[in-house]
Amino acid sequence: MKKLFYKITKKYWNILSYEHAKKNNFTVQNGVFKNLKINKNISWGRGDIASKIYGFYENKIQKKLKELKKPILIDIGAADGFFAIGCLHSKLSKYCYAFEQNETSRLALHKTAELNNVANQISIMGKVDNQIFLSSLPDDLDLSMAVILCDIEGEEYNFFSETILKKLQKCNLIIEIHTEETNSKEADLIKSVKKYFNVNIILDNNKDMSAVSTLHNLNDIDRNLISCEGRSYIGKWLHLSPK
């Protein structure tokens, strides 16, 4: 019975979220990426689109990128470009190198860049691993001027070897952590990154709705579903900064 209610709730969440996106013409209304246009042909997560529209989606990461404001964004696992295009549109970064293995998402990312008139400020590439990552970037790129944003669904434990961490130690990195059964991989990664970076753990636990007056008259269930990102566990990132 519990699984059935969960399935029904998730279906309602998707419908509600999309309705709010349509009502706002698929344009971000609040937060760091305000006025960003979102591609209607969503390739990644229809349910969380309302949280993007109202500025809730991974908002601590949005704020951290604004705080860092590096001219170069390197987005590994860019999906359909919410962060890649959001940073360019909001002038947090001047250029983005985006890596995304899914072809449908790459097409959506290109469309989102066109919608926001930043297509000439982004290079969109396919799947990348730690063997070819640096060679995929310009030889003269100053990594101290870059921030790397990484969301690769658990592959972070394979990607960030000590070899690549050592080469990246001049730049800022924001790595989304994906839960695995024993947490041993997470512990090993944290042990490795501490050799080269200052480490700050970011937990996504703050959905302040006080400034979003549009939602104040909604019932508690709808309001909380709108801010929901559909996670199985609390969002967690490592922010690595140069020592």
C-alpha positions in Angstrom: 0.0 0.0 0.0 2.8 2.4 0.9 4.4 1.8 -2.5 1.1 2.5 -4.3 0.7 5.9 -2.4 4.3 6.8 -3.3 3.7 6.0 -7.0 0.5 8.2 -7.0 2.2 11.0 -5.1 5.1 11.0 -7.6 2.7 11.1 -10.5 0.9 14.1 -8.9 4.2 15.8 -8.2 5.1 15.5 -11.9 1.8 17.0 -13.0 1.8 19.8 -10.4 5.4 20.8 -11.2 4.8 20.9 -15.0 1.7 23.0 -14.5 3.6 25.6 -12.5 6.3 25.6 -15.2 3.7 26.3 -17.9 2.1 29.0 -15.8 5.4 30.8 -15.6 6.2 30.3 -19.3 9.1 28.0 -18.4 11.1 31.0 -17.1 12.8 31.1 -13.7 11.1 33.5 -11.4 13.3 33.7 -8.3 16.9 33.1 -7.2 20.3 33.3 -8.7 19.2 32.2 -12.2 16.1 34.5 -12.4 14.8 35.0 -16.0 16.6 31.9 -17.3 14.5 30.2 -19.9 14.1 26.5 -19.5 13.7 24.2 -22.5 10.1 22.8 -22.6 11.3 19.5 -24.0 12.7 18.3 -20.6 15.3 15.6 -20.9 16.0 15.2 -17.2 13.4 15.3 -14.5 10.0 16.7 -15.2 9.1 16.6 -11.5 11.7 19.0 -10.3 11.1 21.7 -12.9 8.9 23.8 -10.5 11.8 23.8 -8.0 13.9 25.3 -10.7 11.3 27.8 -11.7 11.0 29.1 -8.2 14.7 29.1 -7.4 14.8 26.2 -5.0 16.6 23.6 -7.0 20.0 22.9 -5.4 19.9 26.5 -4.3 23.0 26.2 -2.1 25.0 25.2 -5.2 23.6 28.2 -7.1 24.6 30.5 -4.3 28.1 28.9 -4.1 28.6 29.4 -7.8 27.6 33.1 -7.4 30.0 33.5 -4.5 32.9 32.0 -6.5 31.9 33.7 -9.8 34.7 32.2 -11.8 34.9 33.2 -15.5 35.2 29.5 -16.6 32.6 26.8 -15.6 33.4 23.2 -16.4 30.2 21.2 -16.0 30.7 17.4 -15.9 27.3 15.7 -16.2 25.6 18.9 -17.5 22.2 17.2 -18.3 20.0 19.7 -20.1 22.0 22.7 -18.9 20.3 24.2 -15.9 23.6 25.1 -14.3 25.7 25.5 -17.4 23.3 27.9 -19.1 22.2 29.4 -15.7 25.7 30.5 -15.0 26.2 32.0 -18.4 22.8 33.7 -18.5 23.3 35.2 -15.0 26.8 36.3 -15.9 28.4 34.3 -13.2 30.7 32.7 -15.8 31.8 33.9 -19.3 32.4 30.5 -20.9 31.4 26.9 -20.1 32.8 23.6 -21.1 30.0 21.1 -20.7 30.3 17.3 -20.7 27.2 15.1 -21.1 27.1 11.5 -22.2 23.4 11.4 -23.1 22.7 12.5 -26.7 19.1 13.6 -26.0 20.4 15.8 -23.1 23.1 17.3 -25.2 20.5 18.3 -27.8 18.3 19.8 -25.0 21.4 21.6 -23.7 22.1 23.1 -27.1 18.5 24.2 -27.4 18.6 25.8 -23.9 21.7 27.7 -24.9 20.0 29.0 -28.0 16.9 30.0 -26.0 19.1 32.2 -23.7 21.3 33.6 -26.4 24.5 32.1 -25.0 25.2 29.4 -27.7 28.5 31.1 -28.6 29.7 30.8 -25.0 29.6 27.1 -24.5 31.3 24.0 -25.8 29.2 20.8 -25.5 31.0 17.5 -25.5 30.1 13.9 -24.8 31.2 11.4 -22.2 34.5 12.0 -20.5 36.7 10.1 -18.1 39.7 11.1 -16.1 42.1 9.9 -18.8 40.9 12.4 -21.5 39.4 15.1 -19.3 42.3 17.6 -19.3 43.2 17.0 -23.0 39.5 17.9 -23.8 40.1 21.4 -22.5 42.3 24.1 -24.1 46.0 23.7 -23.4 46.3 27.3 -22.2 43.3 27.1 -19.8 44.1 28.6 -16.4 42.5 26.3 -13.9 42.7 28.9 -11.1 40.1 30.8 -13.1 37.7 27.8 -13.3 35.2 26.1 -11.2 34.3 22.4 -11.9 30.8 21.3 -11.2 30.4 17.5 -11.2 27.2 15.4 -11.1 27.9 11.9 -12.6 25.6 9.6 -10.6 28.2 7.8 -8.5 31.0 7.8 -11.0 32.7 10.6 -9.0 34.5 7.8 -7.0 36.2 6.6 -10.2 36.7 9.9 -11.8 38.6 11.8 -9.1 41.7 9.7 -8.7 44.6 11.1 -6.8 46.4 11.7 -10.1 43.6 14.0 -11.4 43.1 15.7 -8.1 46.7 16.7 -8.0 46.4 18.3 -11.4 43.2 20.1 -10.5 44.4 21.5 -7.2 44.5 25.1 -8.4 40.7 25.3 -9.1 37.5 25.1 -7.1 35.4 21.9 -7.5 31.8 21.2 -6.4 31.2 17.4 -6.5 27.8 15.9 -5.9 28.1 12.8 -3.7 25.9 9.8 -4.4 25.1 7.4 -1.7 26.5 3.8 -1.9 25.9 0.9 0.4 28.9 1.1 2.8 29.9 4.8 2.4 33.4 3.5 2.2 33.9 5.1 -1.2 32.8 8.5 0.1 35.2 8.2 3.0 38.1 7.2 0.7 37.3 10.2 -1.6 37.2 12.6 1.3 40.5 11.3 2.5 42.1 11.8 -0.9 40.7 15.3 -1.6 41.9 16.5 1.8 45.5 16.1 0.7 45.1 18.7 -2.0 42.1 20.9 -1.0 40.2 22.6 1.7 37.0 20.6 2.0 33.5 21.9 2.9 30.5 19.7 2.9 27.3 21.3 1.6 23.9 19.8 2.6 20.8 20.9 0.6 18.4 21.3 3.5 17.1 24.9 3.1 14.0 25.7 1.0 13.1 29.1 2.3 9.7 30.2 0.7 9.3 33.5 2.5 10.3 35.5 -0.6 8.1 33.5 -3.0 4.7 35.1 -2.4 3.2 33.1 -5.3 3.3 30.0 -3.2 2.0 31.4 0.1 -1.7 30.6 -0.6 -1.0 27.0 -1.6 -1.7 24.2 0.8 1.3 22.7 2.6 1.3 19.5 0.5 1.4 21.3 -2.9 3.9 23.9 -1.6 6.3 21.3 -0.4 5.9 19.1 -3.5 6.8 22.2 -5.6 10.1 22.6 -3.8 10.8 18.8 -3.9 13.7 17.5 -6.0 12.6 13.9 -5.8 15.7 12.7 -4.0 16.1 9.3 -2.2 18.3 11.0 0.4 19.4 14.5 1.3 21.6 16.2 -1.3 25.2 16.4 -0.5 28.2 18.0 -2.2 31.9 18.5 -1.5 33.2 22.0 -2.2 36.9 21.7 -2.7 38.9 25.0 -2.7 42.7 25.4 -3.1 44.8 25.3 0.0 
